[in-house]
Structures are given as C-alpha cells and as structure tokens.
C-alpha cells in the first residue's frame, strides 16, 4: 500500500509554542528508561483521566515533535513507505523540480510511475539525501586539509 503525503504546513501559534515547550520539558524528564512501554494519563474535555500505555519510542518521537514546535517550526510525520511527488521531493532536497527529474532519469534516485506521474519513496529520498550530505562533508574536509597543506592562511 502506498501513501502520498500532503506537505502543506502551518506554523504553530504562540499558545501552541508555549504548550509544546512545557510539554517537551516534562516529557524529557521521564524518558530516561529502558522499558519498552510507558503509561501516561490524558485528561479529556470533561476532565476525566484516561490511562494510556504507549511505546517509549513513540514518546521519544513525541518529545522531538514538541521540541520542534517549541522552536516555532511546523512538523509533519511521514511514514518511511510514503511516496512523494516530484515537487515534494525537490522541496525536501532544496532543488528545483526539473533538477530532481533529471536525477531520477539519470538513475541517481529510484522512482516509479503512477500513471504518467513519477513517485519517489520517502525512504529512498532520505537515503539519497544522507549520501549527498556525506559526500559534501567529505569534499569540504578534503578542501580544508588541502588548504592547510598549502598554507593558505586558514590555520
């Protein structure tokens, strides 16, 4: 089953930022555990408490989401099997859509067609992005070492 993702996002309001900041602090204080699950309490609009057992990994992810919201960032959770349009994939790589299509057609990034449209798996895109960032980091390190060897004044 494929999932397409809508990447339209809204920045959090000031009240949401404040609530996220407080929630993230409280949650972070209780996540230093090796237990696979943890129990939390949620109070509904009628004031009734409900005990919920959640995976600790999900609570850690919630902490990360709250940290981003507290910083004023919009957040979207994307399943790794999600499929992206070429525009969404280009936006995530911070490149133009025509450049992304060129990468797809050159075989640098796997894709498939849904009718006449190209789709890119989110997991493939993140793997490509990580490899590209690693290559960039390696190239910058090599240039810095070369500048030091040539005594170009960057010491």
N, C-alpha and C positions, 0 to 999 in steps of 0.2 A: 504494500500500500504506500503510495507516495503522498506527501504532504507539501502543499505550496504554502508559503508564508507571506503574510502582508506586513511590510516593513514600515508602514506609516506609524509614527510615534508622536506622543505628546510629552513635553517636558513636565515634570511634577510641579504642582503648585506649592507655595510656601508652606502651607499646613502639612502637606504630604512629605515635604523635605524634613520638617521638624519631627514628624511622627516616625519617619524612616530612621533618622539619626538616633532617636531614643530607642526604638525597637532593635536596631543593629547593635547598640551598646549592650543592652540587656541580653540579647541572644548570644552575642560573642562570649559573654561571661560564663555561659552554661554549655558551650560546645566542646570543651576540652574533655572529651570522653572517648572511650574505646568501645562503648556499647553500640550495637548496630542500629538500635532504635531509641527514641526518647519520647516521653509523653509530655504534651503541652496542653494548656487549657485555653479554650476560646470561649468568650462570652458573647452570646447572640444579642440582637437588638432588644430583646425582652429582659436582658440581664441574667439569663440562665447560662450557667457554665457547662461546657462540654469538654470532656477529656478526649484527646486525640493522640494516637500512637503514630509517630512518623519516623521514617528512616533518618538517621543522623546526617547522612549525605544530603538529603533534601533540606534539612535545616541549615546546613553549611551553605548550600546554594542560596537559600533564602537570605542568609546573612550577607552574601555577596551582592544580591539584588538590593537589599536595604542600603548597603554601603554606596552603591551607585546612585540610588535615588537620593540619599542624603547629600551626595555631591552635586545634585541638581541634574543628573543625567537621566535620559529616558532609557528604559530597559525592555528588551524583548527576549524571551526564552525560545530557543529554536531547537527542535529535535534534530539529532545528527542525521537522520534519514530524510530530512526535509529537502525539497527541491526548490531551487531559486530560478527566477527569470534571469535573463542575461543582464538586465538593468540592475536588479538587486545584487547580483554577483559583482558587477562592475562597481557599484556603490560601496560594497564591503571591501573591495580591493583598492578603492580610491583611484580608479582608472576610468577611461571613457568606455561606453558600451562597444563602439567599434573596435577598440583595442582588445577588449575581452573576447569579442567574437573572433578576432584574428588569433588570439591564444588558443581558443577552442579548435578552430580549423587547422592550426598547426599541430595539434595533438598535445600541447603543453598541459592541458587540463581536460579531464574526461567530461563528456556530456552525453545526453541522449536527446532525441527529438520527441516531443509530444505534439503530434500533428506536424505543423510546419514550424513550430517554436522549439528553440533549444532550451534545455533544462540542465542545471548544474546541481549536483548533490552538495549540500552544505558541508558534509564531512570532507568531500574531495576538495572543496574550495578552501577550507581551513588548513588542510594538509598542504595544498599548493602555497597558501599564504605563509605558513610557517617555514617551508623550504625556501621561499623567496626571501624572507626576512633573515634566515640563517645565512644564505649566500651573500646578502648585502652586508651583514655583520662581518663575515669572513673577509670580504673585499675591503671594508673600512679598516679592519685590523691590519691587513696586509699593506695598505697605503700608509697607515700610521707607522708601521715598522720600517717601511722604506724611507719615510721622511726622517726617522731617527737615524737610520744608517747613513743617509746622505747629509746629515747635519743641516737640515733646512731651518733650524731655529724653533722647532716645536717642542723642545725639551721642557 
